Amino acid sequence: MSTRAFQAHAEWTLSGDNGEGVPVAIFQMTCMTCQAESPAADNDGNPSQTWALDHTGRNPDHRGFKLLTETFWRVEPRRGNPYAEVRP
C-alpha cells in the first residue's frame, strides 16, 4: 500500500477591513501610573489625547500613557482561489 500526498496552493490577500460599520480604528489611552483608562473612541484619537491631558492636570505626577489602537483586518481569497466564489 502506498501513500500519496497532494498539496494545493491558494493565494489570499490581507488588507484593512473597510466594510460597512467597521471603524478605521478605535483609540484608548491608559495611564501608566494608575492604569486609569480613557473611554474608547471610534475613528478619532483626539478624545483620548484630551483625556490624558486632563488626567495629568488632575494628577500632575501621572505623565506616562500608553495608546491602545485597534484596527480591523480582513483576509479575502484572490482570483483563482477556490474559495473566491464562497461567501461567508
JOKAHU-V828493 format. One record per backbone hydrogen bond with DSSP energy under -0.5 kcal/mol. CO is the residue of the C=O (numbers start at 1). NH is the residue of the N-H. If there is no record, write none. Layout:
[[CO,NH] [CO,NH]]
This chain:
[[11,78] [13,76] [15,74] [16,18] [19,22] [21,23] [25,43] [26,70] [27,41] [28,68] [29,38] [30,66] [31,35] [36,31] [41,27] [45,49] [46,50] [47,51] [48,52] [49,53] [50,54] [51,55] [52,56] [53,57] [54,58] [55,59] [59,62] [61,63] [64,32] [66,30] [66,68] [67,69] [68,28] [70,26] [72,17] [74,15] [74,76] [76,13] [78,81] [81,84] [82,85] [83,86] [85,87] [86,88]]
